[in-house]
């Protein structure tokens, strides 16, 4: 038995290397545009990984975090119907039911019949769910402050405004892009 080298990690090319490769294959590419969208894409992917690690450390998934966030955003008393949650998260009713089932079992939410309309079901944030949400927010705040530490207050404001303009453009031209292409549970 000889020494067989283990698998080597294939590193992602730098943005400049990626753009150069794209330009080699597609000459009409605008390198400035590509640098912006590629940087945003990579940043989004890496931030999602970081947030996923944080929620995992709390014993919840990113999918569960999304439900907790939607309930908090609904305002006190942090209650929504399953179909409202599904619409807000861009999920099918079946996927939402599956997610709620898990979260009820974990004590993050309750699911009760609406007393004023016995046909309607209400999902409500529990104290445990709110506690997990608050801790995730604390962790995210530390991460986000570190992420933006090299930007001045003014630069943060300008960047926030520019990204908001880009977001509005996508929302205006792709109004259905807020949901999922498929359920990711």
Secondary structure, DSSP 8 states (H G I E B T S, - for coil): --------------HHHHHHHHHHH-TT--HHHHHHHHHHHHHHHHHHHHHHHHHHHTT--HHHHHHHHHHHHT-TT-EE-HHHHHHHHT--HHHHHHHHHHHHHTTSEEEEEETTEEEEEEEEE-HHHHHHHHHHHHHHHHHHHHHTTTS-HHHHHHHHHHHHHHHHHHHHH-TTTTS-SS---
